[in-house]
Structures are given as structure tokens and as C-alpha cells.
Amino acid sequence: MKCKWNSFRQPAVFFIVLILFPFISLTAGVLVAPTSVILSENDRTGRLTVQNPSDSPIEVSIRFGFGIPLSDSLGNVTLRLQDTSEVNHPRSAMNWIRAFPRRVVLAPGATQVVRFVANPPKDIPDGEYWARIVVRSQDSQAQLPDAGNMESITTRLNMVMETAIVLKYRTGELMAKLGVIDTEIERSDSLVAISIDMENQGNVSYVGVLRCNLYDANDVEITTRRINIAVYDDIKRRVDLPVGISDYRQPFHVDIVIENDGRNDVPANELISGNRLEYTLTVP
Amino acid sequence: MFSWNKTKLFSAVSLILLTLSFGATVNAQDVSTGQATATVLAVLAVTAPQDLDFGNVLQGVVTTIARTNATNAGIFQIAGEGTVNQEVSMHMQLPDFLWNAGAGVQDRLVVAFSATDCTIDTTAAGTPAAVGLGAIVGEDPQNIPDTGVGGTDDIIQIYLGGTVHPAPDQRAGSYTADIILTAAYTGD
């Protein structure tokens, strides 16, 4: 049953979202599903569905970029897209992925399937290769502002929306493995801040969940935080755990778990299972 | 490759009917039928309910729209997954100029955004003039921090202000530019 459901899951999810969508107030944006496209040496094609839920035509264009989550020295994570041919990351797939169509005007309520095909170079090493599918949408009926007869200066700023969807191409033996290089803990009056240096030791992105549970000396849970993570290269991840006003007994300790389990948003047949990390640290 | 058969069609219809039966109060992200459970994730919807609108401006008169301006501040909305686990990276590409590309007349109008021209609000009820609880006020629109989506309202709202600097000899005409917001999940 579960296996059958996996093949049915993504289209069903999209249908459900379409049904829910009228309850969400949106203007001049498109609905894109799924949030990741997986290609492989056995199936080099994939698809993405774009829908216009609004009551006006929307111009949609598709392009590719390269972008993986990166962190600064404080552990803040950002994702910056590079969309030039100068991307030289060894795992970049953006130069050998094609999309059809790349530009379309969607009528109100219309849906368009965008197909992707991978033409990778021969003999690429085993593992996963990445690109970002950038879906840009904007009002196709945007009018230039009318300066009128007054010889005045009129302005218009067009709000353009882009959604960056991850595309992964997988080939050969795949291994998901994560290592923790270092963990730092800082304590202030109202906060315990944890910075975890993680290293991708496999040949695919490590997609999982990071859980941090803060306890006092009596094992009373003070706070918990759970974050979905995707580790492509090395990354430093900061997690802030607020300490509420209560009579907690010190010293505190933090249980940290990083694992694949719990990513219910990723279809099971698309998740590469990896190692589980669990450790406890005392808060200074 | 997905293909329809009777079983799948029946399941799809069941899911649709089940979901419809929840009506407008549906907020939960899990829909179950028998042994099957679907997590409604799938979308990261970026929309722009309100343009940043400077309207008509005068030569030599600097015009500022505050991020707190209810009717003229720009608003982007990002709707995503329904759990607090997921964070969204947002990057805004802001113009340096608005362009007038009229017939035989070309000119540019300087537009600037300060390091405090942006507010990030994770409530649906918030507005530029009355932000929701926990809003991050006065952020740099060029450096928006990754933000969790899936609070109570499953939404992130970004309010944007800015300033245009018409020159004293600025040509009359219509000036346009694009503001581009790119959003992506940081956790896939």
C-alpha cells in the first residue's frame, strides 16, 4: 500500500493544494509543484506543474541557476543563486539540463507542465548533481504608467516573483553521510545559541531534520527546536533556543539529533537514507 | 511516470472530496484516507499583493514611501509548508534606476533603498502600518535573513519602502523598473 502511495503521492499532493488554493489570497503569483525534481541515469526526464490561480494572465519563464544553502560565520543560512555559465562547482548540473517550454503566458486558472531532460557528460563520477529551476512570474498585462497631459513624471515598479526549485540528477552508487566538525554553545540570560559545523561526507545532499532539545538539570524540557536541513557542502547552522522565565535548575544540557527520519515532505523513494547523529552537550 | 488507473482515480477523487468536506477552515497539512497519509507541502507560492507605488513625482523633489505606508509600500507574500521546520531563503534584486524608454526620449530616475526599508512579518493579519507580533522591523532589503514559514498563518509578508530622487531637470514621462524577489527552501 505504501509503495503504491508513493507513486501516487506527488500528483495527489498537487491536486490537494489546488483545492486548498482558493482559500489563500494571492495575486499575480503561480503555484509550482513539486518542490524538488529528481532525475537519474535511469530516468533522465522530469516534470514540474505550474498553475495560475489568479484571475489575470501571468507570464511565466523558466531558467536554471545554481545555488546551494551556504552559511556565514554566525551560522545564518542563505541561498544565493548564480545563473551565469561561470558556475564551476563540480556538482553543478545547470549547463546540461534543458526545460520545455521555457516561457509561457498562463491564462487565469490554466496549468502548464514543464518538462526537463538531462544530458550529462559521459563518465561523470557517481553521486548527485544539482541545479535550481527558477520559475519567474509576473503580470502579463502590466501597463506603463500614463504620464498624462500634465508632462508629469509617473513611476511604476513591477513586482516580479521567483521560486527556486531544486533539481537533482543522480547516478551510480549513492551515499548520504553527514559529519559534525564542531559544535559551539553560547548562553545569555534569555537564550542558548548553538552553532553546529556540519560536513557533507557523502556524494549526495544530506536531507534531514536537525532537532535540539534544551533541558535543565532535572531533565525538565525548557524548549525544543526542529529545522529541516539540506547539507550540500559544509555548512554552519545556528539554532537559538529561548529560555523562558521559570525556575529552571542549572546546569542545562542540549540533546542534538540529526537524522533523515521525519522528513515527511520528501517522498520516501526520493530520500537517500544516511547516518544518524545524536549527542549531548552541557551548556556552560 | 504517473499514469491514471481506476485505483488511483478513485483515491484522487476520495482525497478531493475529503478535502472539500473540510471547507474553508482547512488549515491542517495532513490529509488521511485509510492507511495513506499525504503531507501537503508541494508549493512555495510567492505573490505580490501590492506594488511599491511612488505615484507621480515632481522634478527635484525627493519622494519617500515608508515601509509603514499602508497603501503604497510594496508587499510580497510567501506561503509555504505548514510546519515550523521549514525555512525560506529570500533574495531581493532591487533596481538602482527607473527607466523611461519613451520614443525618442530616454532617461533614468534614481531609486534608493536604505538598510532599514524592509519589514518581515509572519502573520497574515499584519499590514505595513500595523505589523503582526514578532515582526522583524527595519531590515535591509538587500540582506533578508532566512525566515521560518509555517507559523500560525503559514505565511511570510515582506513590506518594502524606498525613495526616488528626481533630478531638477528630470524629463517628464513614465518610468518603470522591476523588483524581483526570489524564494527557496533552505532545507529542500
Contacts between the chains, C-beta under 8 A, distances in Angstrom:
chain1	res1	chain2	res2	distance
A	1	B	35	5.3
A	1	B	36	6.9
A	2	B	35	7.6
A	2	B	36	8.0
A	4	B	7	7.5
A	5	B	36	4.7
A	7	B	2	6.7
A	8	B	2	7.5
A	8	B	8	5.3
A	8	B	11	6.3
A	8	B	12	7.8
A	9	B	38	6.3
A	10	B	2	7.3
A	10	B	42	7.5
A	11	B	2	5.2
A	11	B	12	7.4
A	12	B	11	7.0
A	12	B	12	5.9
A	12	B	15	5.6
A	12	B	38	5.7
A	13	B	38	5.6
A	13	B	39	7.4
A	13	B	40	6.1
A	13	B	41	6.9
A	13	B	42	4.6
A	14	B	42	5.8
A	15	B	12	6.0
A	15	B	15	6.7
A	15	B	16	6.1
A	16	B	15	6.1
A	16	B	16	7.5
A	16	B	19	5.4
A	16	B	31	6.1
A	16	B	38	6.5
A	16	B	40	5.4
A	17	B	40	6.0
A	17	B	42	5.1
A	17	B	43	5.3
A	19	B	16	6.0
A	19	B	19	5.0
A	19	B	20	6.4
A	20	B	19	6.9
A	20	B	26	6.0
A	20	B	40	6.9
A	23	B	24	5.4
A	23	B	26	6.7
A	24	B	45	7.3
A	24	B	79	5.8
A	25	B	49	7.3
A	26	B	45	6.2
A	26	B	47	4.4
A	26	B	49	7.7
A	26	B	77	7.2
A	26	B	79	7.4
A	27	B	47	5.4
A	27	B	48	6.5
A	27	B	49	4.7
A	28	B	47	6.2
A	28	B	48	5.8
A	29	B	45	5.4
A	29	B	46	5.5
A	29	B	47	3.3
A	29	B	48	7.1
A	29	B	77	7.9
A	30	B	45	7.6
A	31	B	43	5.5
A	31	B	45	5.8
A	32	B	43	6.3
A	32	B	44	6.9
A	32	B	45	7.6
A	33	B	42	4.1
A	33	B	43	5.5
A	34	B	42	5.5
A	35	B	41	6.4
A	35	B	42	6.2
A	35	B	43	7.2
A	35	B	44	6.0
A	35	B	185	6.3
A	35	B	188	7.5
A	36	B	188	5.9
A	67	B	184	6.9
A	69	B	89	7.1
A	69	B	186	4.6
A	69	B	187	7.7
A	76	B	145	6.2
A	76	B	146	6.8
A	77	B	87	7.1
A	77	B	89	6.9
A	77	B	146	5.2
A	77	B	186	5.0
A	78	B	89	5.3
A	78	B	91	7.6
A	78	B	145	8.0
A	78	B	146	6.1
A	78	B	186	7.7
A	79	B	89	3.8
A	79	B	91	7.5
A	79	B	146	7.8
A	79	B	184	5.0
A	79	B	186	5.7
A	80	B	91	6.4
A	81	B	91	7.1
A	81	B	182	6.2
A	81	B	184	7.9
A	132	B	184	7.0
A	134	B	182	7.0
A	136	B	180	7.7
A	137	B	46	7.8
A	138	B	178	7.7
A	144	B	174	4.8
A	144	B	176	6.2
A	145	B	174	4.5
A	145	B	175	7.7
A	145	B	176	7.1
A	146	B	174	6.9
A	147	B	172	6.1
A	147	B	173	5.2
A	147	B	174	5.0
A	151	B	172	4.1
A	152	B	56	4.9
A	152	B	58	7.8
A	152	B	172	5.9
A	153	B	56	6.4
A	153	B	57	5.0
A	153	B	58	7.1
A	153	B	59	6.9
A	153	B	109	7.1
A	153	B	166	5.9
A	153	B	170	5.9
A	153	B	171	7.8
A	153	B	172	5.6
A	153	B	173	6.7
A	153	B	175	6.7
A	154	B	55	7.4
A	154	B	56	5.3
A	154	B	57	7.9
A	154	B	173	7.6
A	154	B	174	5.0
A	154	B	175	7.1
A	155	B	53	7.7
A	155	B	54	4.5
A	155	B	55	7.0
A	155	B	56	7.7
A	155	B	57	6.4
A	155	B	98	5.7
A	155	B	109	7.0
A	155	B	164	6.5
A	155	B	174	7.7
A	155	B	175	4.9
A	155	B	176	7.3
A	156	B	51	7.3
A	156	B	53	7.8
A	156	B	98	7.9
A	156	B	174	7.0
A	156	B	175	7.3
A	156	B	176	4.7
A	157	B	51	5.9
A	157	B	52	4.7
A	157	B	53	7.3
A	157	B	54	7.5
A	157	B	74	6.9
A	157	B	95	7.6
A	157	B	98	7.2
A	157	B	111	7.8
A	157	B	162	8.0
A	157	B	176	7.3
A	157	B	177	5.7
A	157	B	178	7.4
A	157	B	179	5.4
A	158	B	51	7.5
A	158	B	176	6.5
A	158	B	177	7.2
A	158	B	178	4.8
A	158	B	179	7.0
A	159	B	48	3.3
A	159	B	51	5.5
A	159	B	52	7.4
A	159	B	74	6.3
A	159	B	76	6.8
A	159	B	179	5.6
A	159	B	181	7.5
A	160	B	48	7.9
A	160	B	178	4.9
A	160	B	179	6.6
A	160	B	180	4.4
A	160	B	181	7.3
A	161	B	46	4.0
A	161	B	47	6.4
A	161	B	48	6.0
A	161	B	76	7.3
A	161	B	180	7.7
A	161	B	181	5.9
A	161	B	183	7.9
A	162	B	46	6.9
A	162	B	180	6.1
A	162	B	181	6.7
A	162	B	182	4.0
A	162	B	183	7.1
A	163	B	44	5.4
A	163	B	45	7.6
A	163	B	46	5.5
A	163	B	182	7.6
A	163	B	183	5.9
A	163	B	184	7.3
A	164	B	182	5.8
A	164	B	183	7.0
A	164	B	184	3.7
A	165	B	44	7.9
A	165	B	184	7.6
A	166	B	184	7.6
A	166	B	185	7.9
A	166	B	188	5.7
A	205	B	188	7.0
A	207	B	187	7.5
A	207	B	188	5.1
A	209	B	85	6.7
A	226	B	84	7.4
A	226	B	85	5.2
A	227	B	85	5.7
A	227	B	87	6.6
A	227	B	187	6.7
A	228	B	85	4.5
A	228	B	86	5.1
A	228	B	87	7.4
A	228	B	185	7.5
A	228	B	187	3.1
A	228	B	188	7.2
A	229	B	186	7.8
A	229	B	187	5.1
A	230	B	185	7.9
A	230	B	186	6.9
A	230	B	187	5.0
A	230	B	188	3.9
A	264	B	37	7.9
A	264	B	39	4.6
A	265	B	39	5.4
A	265	B	41	4.0
A	265	B	81	6.3
A	265	B	83	8.0
A	265	B	86	7.6
A	266	B	188	7.1
